[in-house]
């Protein structure tokens, strides 16, 4: 036995070691990657590098690898026969299916939210919409997309159906990379988010008046018109093309 060391099974050797919550780190990395997919960091079809993600997030590859496995299970990412992980490529037919489902489900959530007695909801929505408009004016597509998402989910949470919110979160994640391509062409920001502001204003007005049908229509049109515009300007991923204004780093996972 070495001098100064207790027996191998001595509790004193281990009691002072801090525990490491690996699951918490994995969850934070997962949430960071979800946010990145929703705010224009990756395009449909773009390859994913575990090493580069780990460097960007300031973590080891292990939690990144586990987060990518979850995203593949959710069909947000795919793995080719060569084991290359990519963002799921854009499929017009599948995307149209998602859009129609979103219009129905998010329209329904908006209709319910309009009938809930929440006097502060319109003001919270105005704040999210104003943040979106300001970010777009500054050319920050990532911040504008985050504010747009906050606006929509403020409504959906107000509907009072947590399971519906969970379903909608997955739908947004599946369609997020396509939505995020708007940031690759800054010239389109004013038009895209200007349209969004128009329909957001109509939704806020309807919710303030507790008019469920008008709220449903405003949100449904917001989704449809935004999609139509994006399809007109969409440029498929090209590895040789450096997208203008793309964020250089993904936000590191926050401490719990």
N, C-alpha and C positions, 0 to 999 in steps of 0.2 A: 504493500500500500504506500502511495506517495505521501510524504509528510504534508500535513496541513489539509488533507482531503478526508472527508468522512467516508463511511461505507458507501458502496455504490447505490444502495437503496435508501440512503439517508434523505429524509424529506427536506432538510435544510439546503440541499443543493439546488432544489427546484422552486422552493416557495417564493423566492424573490424575483423569478423570471416573469416579465409581463406577458400576458396572453396576447396572441395575435388573432384578430377576428378576420380570417381569410374570406369568409362568406360575405362580410360587410364590404371588403375591398372589391370583391368580384361584382357585387351589386352596384357599387359606385361606378365601376368601369362600364358595366352594362348600361347604366343610365346615361353616362356620358356619350356612349356610342349611339344610343337611341336618339339623344338630342342632336348629335352630329348628323345622323341620317335624316332627321326632320328639318334641319336648318341649312341644307345646301352644301355640306362638306363633301358629300359623295354623290356621283351620278349613277343612274341605272347602268349596269354592265361594267362599272369600274372595278378593277382588281383591288383586293385588300391585302396589305402587308402587315402581318402580326408584329414584326420587328419595328416597323415604322410607327405603328399605333402605340406600341409599348413605349417607344422613345418619346412620342408626342405627349402621352399621358403621364410619363414619369413613373411607370410601373415595370414589373417584370413581364415576360410574355405569358406566364400562366394565367393570370386573371383575364387578360385579353383573349386568350384562346377559349376560356370558358364562356366569356360573354359572346364570342362569335358563334359558339355552339348553340347557345340559346337563340340567337338571331337567325341561325340556319333552321332551327326547329320551328321558328315562327315564319319561315319562308321569306324573310327579308333579305337574306343572303343565300347564295347557292355555292356548291362546291363541284367543280368539274372533275372529269375522270383523271385529270393530271393533278388533282388535289388543290388547284388554285381556287381560292375563295373570291367571289365577286358579289357585288350588289346585284340582286335579281334584275336581269335585263328588262327593258320596257316591252310590254306586250299590249298592243292597243286594244285587243278584244278583252283581255283580262282587266285592263285598266278601266274600260267602259263599264264592265260589270261592277267594279268597286265604286265607281262614280255614282251609278244608279242606286246602289245599296246605300251609299253615304247620303244621297239626296233624300231618300225615304227615312232613314234612321235619324239623321241629324235634323231633318225638318220636323220629325215627330218630337224629338227632344226640345227643339225650340218652341214648338206649340205648347208642350207641357210647361216649360219654363215661364212662358208668358202668363200662365194661369196661376203661377205660384205667387203668393203675397211676399215679395222681397223688394222692399222699397229702395234698397241700395243697389240692386242689380243694374239698372240703367247707367248709373254713374260709374260703376266698375267697368262696364262695357265701354263707355266713352273713354275712360283712361287707357284701356288696352288699345282701342282703335287709334287714339291720338299718338300713342307710342309707336304703333305700326306706321302711321303716316310720316312721323318725324324720322324714323329710321330709314324709310324708303327715300326720303328727301336727301338724306346724308349718304345714300348709296350703300347702306348696310343691309343687304338682303337677309343675312342671317338673323339680325335683330328684328327686322320687319316680319320675317316668318315666325319667329318665336312669339312676337306680340300678337300676330294673327292667330296662332294656335291658342294662346292664352285667352283671347277674345272668345273663340269658339267653345273652348272647354269650360269657360265661366258659365256659359249658357247651359251646356250639357250637364254639368254638375248641379245646376239649379233645378234641373228636371226631377231630381230626387231618385234616380234609378242608378245606383252604383254599377250594376252589371252592364247596363247600357253604356256607361262611360268606359268600362273596361273593353267592351267590344269595339267601340269607336276608336279607342287608343290604338288597337291593333290595326284597324283599317287605315288610320293615319300613318302608321309606321310602314304599312305595305305600299302606300302611295307617296310617302314623304320624299324619297329621292327624286321622283319625277317633279314634284312641286318645287323642290329645291333647285332645279335647273334654272329657275328664273334668275338666280344670282349670277349665273355664268354670263349673262348678257345684260349689264347694268342699264342699257338704253331702254329696256323693257320694264324697269321697275315702276316708273310713274304710271304707266298704263295699267299694269297688273294690280298694283296696290291701290290705284285710284278707283278701279272698278270695285275692289274689295271694300274700300271706304264707303262707296255709294250704297252697296247692299248692307253693310254693317249699320249705316245710319238708318236705313229702312227697318232693319231688325230691331234696333234700339227703340225707335219710335213705336213699333208694334208692341214690343214688350212693355214699354212704359204705359201704353194704352190697354194692356192686357188683352190684346187681339191675337189669339193663337194662330189663326189661319194666315194672317199677314206675316207673322213671325216665321211660320213654316215656309211660306213662299219666298221670303227674303233670303233665308239661309239656303234653301234649295237653289235659288238663282245664283247666289254667290258661288256655290260649288260648280254649277254648270258653266257659268260665264267664265270663271277662272280657268276651268279645264279647257274650254274652247280656245281661249287665248294662248295657253301654254302649248297646246298641240300645234298651233300655227308657227310658233317660234322655236319649238323644240329641235335641238341638234343632238343626235346620238353621241355617246361618249367616243372620244378619239384620243388614244394615248399620246399621240404626237402633238396634241393641241393643249397649250397651257391656258386654262380658263382664267379670264380676267377677274380680279377681285376675289378669288377663292381664298378663304381663310387658311393661313399657313399652319395653324395648330388647332388641335381639338382641346377644349377646356379640360384641364385635369379634374379627375373625380374629387368632389369636395369631401372633406373629412366628416364623418358621421357625428 
